[in-house]
Amino acid sequence: MSERPDETAVADRLTVTLPDGAELAVHHWPGASGAPLVVVWPALGVRALFYRRFATTLTAQGLGVAVVDLRGQGDSRPRPDASARYGYHELATVDFPAVFAALRERAPGSPVFLLGHSLGGQIGLMYAARNPAALDGVLLVAAGTPHFRTYPGLTGLIPLLGTGIVAGVAALRGYWPGDVLRFAGRQSRVLVADWASMARTGHYRPAGADVDYEDLIAALRLPVLAVSVGGDVLAPPGAVDALCGLLRGADVSRWHLDERLSHMAWARRSEPIAAEIGRWIRKIRR
């Protein structure tokens, strides 16, 4: 197994069409036959190709990797506008299942791991809780609850005020114009309202939910690796611990990278995290 990423490796491009006609772009670096497949779900407004280096460091661990452009982001279409009505619940019940089904056809027999960064991890737990038999484990990287009370000191004002402003603007305009304002990408107003609700209350109460997600997450029995990063003010260790605290039945492993990196910078200097993920997957597979 090589420990050096091949950054020249070109991903296969897969388009997953959803029932309403929306298209999700998936970038797939296939592994060897039967190799574990790690499916990466990005943070809010972050393109899949931002994670290219991270993906190649994971392939150097002997893993297959797929990175998804969330609905309306990157190469996924269409862009959200005032007609968009999807939020956390729709992504967990429509988008995630469609992508995993398509990838299982391409990598039959491979163990499958969901890796969520930030919002991708929050929604990823919802999908995993609804579909535990579909996964072999969950990886949370810089993914915590946005609940403001889990942040140290006055830094709790960042998620409380930030998400509230985003949700307020989206409610008035019909969508969040993050592509113009250069923050968090263009987003459905339902999605950012769900995000703001969680930041304010600390609870999973997404619009349209047909189950109690916190009960389902508490009952999840999958192995979970949760990684926090030094210097990450948007997912500090306390927020990561709080999200893990919802996983009352899971076998949760916690790992902290001391290096002072931001909420995004770890993806460009990801060798230590990729190595820990590789070790953890090999361990649980044994």
C-alpha positions in Angstrom: 0.0 0.0 0.0 1.4 3.4 -1.0 1.5 6.2 1.5 2.1 8.9 -1.1 -1.0 10.3 -2.8 -1.1 10.4 -6.6 -2.5 13.9 -7.1 -2.5 13.4 -10.9 -5.1 10.6 -10.6 -8.3 11.6 -12.5 -11.6 10.7 -10.9 -14.4 9.0 -12.8 -17.5 11.3 -13.2 -20.9 9.9 -12.3 -24.2 11.7 -12.6 -27.0 10.6 -10.3 -30.5 11.8 -11.3 -33.0 12.3 -8.6 -36.8 11.7 -8.9 -37.5 15.4 -9.3 -34.9 15.7 -12.2 -32.1 17.2 -10.2 -28.7 15.9 -10.9 -25.9 15.2 -8.4 -22.3 15.0 -9.6 -20.2 12.3 -8.0 -16.4 12.1 -8.4 -15.1 8.6 -8.0 -11.6 7.3 -7.5 -12.1 3.5 -7.8 -10.2 1.3 -5.5 -9.1 -2.3 -6.0 -11.8 -4.9 -6.3 -13.4 -5.3 -2.8 -11.5 -2.4 -1.3 -13.4 -0.3 1.2 -15.2 2.6 -0.3 -15.3 6.0 1.5 -18.1 8.3 0.3 -17.3 12.0 1.2 -20.2 14.5 1.8 -19.0 18.1 1.9 -19.5 21.0 4.1 -22.2 23.6 3.2 -21.3 25.4 -0.1 -18.1 23.5 -0.7 -17.4 21.9 -4.1 -16.5 18.2 -4.2 -13.3 19.0 -6.1 -12.0 21.0 -3.1 -11.5 17.6 -1.5 -9.3 16.2 -4.3 -6.1 16.1 -2.3 -7.9 14.5 0.6 -9.4 11.9 -1.8 -6.0 11.0 -3.2 -4.5 10.7 0.3 -7.3 8.3 1.1 -6.6 6.3 -2.0 -2.9 6.0 -0.9 -4.4 4.1 2.1 -5.8 1.5 -0.2 -9.3 2.9 -0.2 -11.7 3.7 -3.0 -13.1 7.2 -2.6 -16.2 9.1 -3.9 -16.9 12.7 -3.3 -20.4 14.1 -3.9 -21.4 17.6 -4.9 -24.3 18.4 -2.7 -27.5 19.4 -4.4 -27.1 22.6 -6.4 -23.4 22.8 -5.6 -20.3 22.4 -7.8 -21.2 20.4 -10.8 -24.7 19.4 -9.5 -27.7 21.0 -11.1 -29.9 23.0 -10.9 -28.8 25.9 -8.8 -31.3 26.5 -6.0 -33.8 29.4 -6.3 -37.0 30.5 -4.6 -38.7 27.3 -5.8 -36.3 25.0 -3.9 -37.9 23.3 -0.9 -35.3 20.7 0.2 -33.6 20.6 3.5 -31.8 18.2 5.8 -34.7 15.6 5.6 -34.8 15.5 1.8 -31.0 15.1 1.5 -31.0 12.3 4.0 -34.0 10.5 2.5 -33.6 11.2 -1.3 -30.1 12.4 -2.2 -27.9 10.2 0.1 -29.8 6.9 -0.8 -29.6 7.6 -4.5 -25.9 8.2 -4.4 -25.1 5.1 -2.3 -27.3 3.0 -4.6 -25.4 4.2 -7.7 -22.0 3.6 -6.0 -22.8 0.1 -4.9 -23.4 -0.8 -8.5 -19.9 0.4 -9.3 -18.2 -1.2 -6.3 -20.2 -4.4 -5.6 -18.9 -6.3 -2.5 -16.9 -3.3 -1.1 -17.4 -2.3 2.5 -19.0 1.2 2.5 -18.2 4.1 4.8 -19.9 7.4 5.0 -17.6 10.4 5.7 -19.2 13.7 6.5 -17.5 17.1 6.9 -19.4 19.7 8.8 -23.0 19.8 7.5 -22.2 16.6 5.5 -21.6 14.8 8.8 -24.8 16.2 10.4 -27.0 15.0 7.6 -24.9 11.8 7.2 -25.9 10.7 10.7 -29.5 11.1 9.7 -29.0 8.8 6.7 -26.9 6.3 8.7 -29.6 6.2 11.4 -32.3 5.4 8.8 -30.1 2.9 6.9 -27.7 1.3 9.3 -27.5 -2.0 7.3 -26.3 0.0 4.3 -23.0 1.1 5.9 -20.0 -0.5 7.6 -19.1 2.6 9.5 -19.3 6.4 9.8 -16.5 9.0 9.7 -17.0 12.5 11.0 -14.3 15.0 10.1 -14.6 18.5 11.5 -18.3 17.7 12.0 -20.0 18.9 15.1 -23.3 20.2 16.2 -23.7 23.9 15.3 -25.5 24.4 18.6 -24.1 27.7 20.0 -23.9 26.5 23.6 -21.3 23.9 22.7 -18.8 26.6 21.6 -16.3 28.1 24.1 -17.0 31.6 25.4 -18.2 34.2 23.0 -17.4 32.1 20.0 -20.9 30.7 20.4 -22.1 33.9 18.8 -20.5 32.8 15.5 -23.0 29.9 14.8 -25.9 31.6 16.6 -25.8 34.9 14.7 -24.3 33.6 11.5 -26.9 31.0 10.8 -29.7 33.3 11.9 -28.6 36.0 9.5 -28.3 33.4 6.7 -31.7 32.0 7.4 -33.3 35.4 7.7 -31.9 36.6 4.4 -33.0 33.4 2.7 -36.5 33.7 4.1 -36.8 37.2 2.7 -35.2 36.5 -0.7 -36.5 33.0 -1.2 -33.0 31.4 -1.1 -29.6 32.2 0.3 -27.5 34.0 -2.4 -24.2 32.8 -1.1 -22.7 32.7 -4.6 -23.0 36.5 -4.7 -22.2 37.1 -1.0 -19.3 34.7 -1.2 -20.3 32.6 1.8 -21.7 29.1 2.0 -22.8 28.9 -1.7 -26.3 29.4 -3.1 -28.7 27.4 -0.9 -32.3 26.4 -0.4 -34.0 28.5 2.3 -35.3 25.2 3.9 -31.8 23.8 4.2 -30.4 26.9 5.9 -33.5 27.2 8.1 -32.8 23.6 9.3 -29.2 24.6 10.0 -30.1 27.7 11.9 -32.7 25.7 14.0 -30.1 23.2 15.0 -27.6 26.1 15.9 -30.3 27.7 18.0 -31.7 24.7 19.8 -29.2 21.9 19.5 -31.9 19.5 18.3 -32.5 17.7 15.0 -35.9 19.1 14.1 -35.7 19.4 10.2 -38.7 20.5 8.2 -40.8 17.6 6.9 -39.3 15.0 9.2 -41.3 11.8 9.4 -39.3 10.3 12.3 -37.6 11.4 15.5 -34.1 11.6 14.2 -32.5 11.9 17.7 -34.1 8.6 18.7 -32.9 6.9 15.6 -29.4 8.3 16.0 -29.3 7.2 19.6 -30.2 3.7 18.5 -27.4 3.5 15.8 -25.0 0.7 16.4 -22.4 1.3 13.8 -18.7 2.1 14.5 -18.0 5.8 14.3 -14.7 7.7 14.1 -15.0 11.4 14.9 -12.0 13.7 14.2 -11.6 17.2 15.4 -8.9 19.7 14.3 -6.8 22.1 16.3 -7.7 25.7 15.3 -11.1 24.9 14.0 -13.4 27.6 15.4 -16.5 26.3 13.4 -16.3 22.7 14.7 -14.4 23.0 18.0 -13.8 19.8 20.1 -16.8 20.6 22.3 -19.2 20.8 19.4 -17.8 17.5 17.9 -18.2 15.8 21.4 -21.8 17.1 21.6 -22.7 15.6 18.2 -21.0 12.3 19.3 -23.0 12.5 22.5 -26.2 11.8 20.4 -24.7 8.4 19.4 -25.5 6.7 22.7 -25.5 3.2 21.2 -22.6 3.5 18.7 -19.0 2.5 19.2 -17.5 5.9 18.9 -13.7 6.5 18.6 -12.5 10.1 19.1 -9.3 11.4 17.5 -8.0 15.0 17.7 -5.4 16.5 15.3 -3.4 19.0 17.3 -2.1 20.9 14.2 -3.6 24.4 14.1 -5.7 24.2 11.0 -8.9 25.9 10.0 -12.3 24.3 9.4 -11.3 23.9 5.7 -7.5 23.9 5.7 -7.2 20.3 7.0 -8.4 19.0 3.6 -5.3 20.5 1.9 -3.0 19.0 4.6 -4.8 15.8 5.1 -2.1 13.1 5.4 -2.4 12.7 9.2 -6.2 12.4 9.0 -6.1 10.0 6.1 -3.6 7.8 7.8 -5.8 7.7 11.0 -8.8 6.8 8.9 -6.9 4.1 7.1 -5.8 2.6 10.5 -9.3 2.8 11.9 -10.9 1.1 8.9 -8.3 -1.7 8.9 -8.8 -2.2 12.7 -12.6 -2.5 12.5 -12.4 -4.8 9.5 -10.2 -7.2 11.5 
